């Protein structure tokens, strides 16, 4: 499946902060085809460092999409039946307007003059895209991690536009621990002299800081077990310790590699803005209980967590499910057994596939 | 409840009762009502109720594998134990709360019954009758913890921790001021009318909170 990136421009978007962005570009991809009733559309929402390229082989880069094992003909999100849409989030650096985009008022990149954005800003922009497609109601909204936050926000903000929500490995708000990891990442970037208060476009980007931020991220996405299995204490290309600070261990080599790869595809300022949006996210908006925040929800839910995910632990998914049950919402929930930590939702897809396929088929049948 | 308990329940539905409990529960449950099945296994009963009675179905099940299969067949099931399964729901959320073959496995059966009748207007409770003559004879003859078709476990790995008979349940219902609206006593798939406490292998009760 060779896929092409598309883009659409909207006049303006009013943000939670009070600022307005104008214009706003949204990069998106689609897979499968929209039926005549426009009732088979699924919006897939990417995680923090993802992009609109969720499935297939990119026409431009030749790379596989980030959820290619879940989206495609015969897969969980079966493109023989459903029309799948994925767009890059607001604040991103992969085609949708973000801090690296040109500010039309100055002709220069926004950099740190980009307004602070929220998860609900991201979702309102996605809704403009869905309106633009003329889709009255999404069959499902789904995503893992930050994508799951957006799925929850969709169900709360636009209850009449969502038939079903599948939030995976996510939370209704970040814990102190989650905020703490994000803050370490941000500080690593801002401590890099190349960051230069965010003004590095056209110059040397803060690669060292961004790469350290990514290394921390990768540690939180794995588990003790999966790291032991993958690296153990194995040495990298040597029989004995080097008695220095070059790479000794496999795990060091892996983290350095992932960090340096990330620098090539991600903008450091986007890292700051998007992690901030995640930290600000709170489905209750700081008011009242979660159950009362869910008062208007009409969607049915399938909530999935993973046993080894310590970054978005099972208790956070259970909180969502409890509140939905207190509102007597239609919700299924399961904690899947997996060793891959938070990454499980991306890599361990066998059981997810069975669940999602059955849930979607049943939802589609009921909604018809 | 252990996963072993869950598998015991599954065998109960399929092998001991065949479809006769479906028939009874189908007779009890009104069309288009709201049903919660505690310990719902793979959701066979709920799916059947959805298809034949158009009910709004929810389930609670402890075993991950069973929850996965239930969700894959389109039934909304929550992975958790029965106590968790009940606590979150508001009062009167359901028309029926079903507890099939699990009352004798719960740690606090009275508490479970009360919670069932808090979240549901009626409770449907099915349980194996420990007063059945085979159980009585087994114990009398062997002098050991009874093992029969319905109680196949050795004492040390039985999920059943609170043995009860038809008469015991009726007494508890009296103590809790529950109204017994219907009672079905079964031997295999046959209804038993005489000496139910001696002849019934399984009893199904429909109870509601009586006048307090």
Interface residues (C-beta under 8 A of the other chain):
Chain A: X300 X302 X321 X322 X325 X326 X328 X330 X331 X332 X333 X334 X335 X336 X337 X351 X354 X355 X357 X358 X359 X361 X362 X365
Chain B: X56 X58 X64 X67 X68 X70 X71 X72 X73 X74 X75 X76 X77 X78 X79 X80 X88 X89 X90 X93
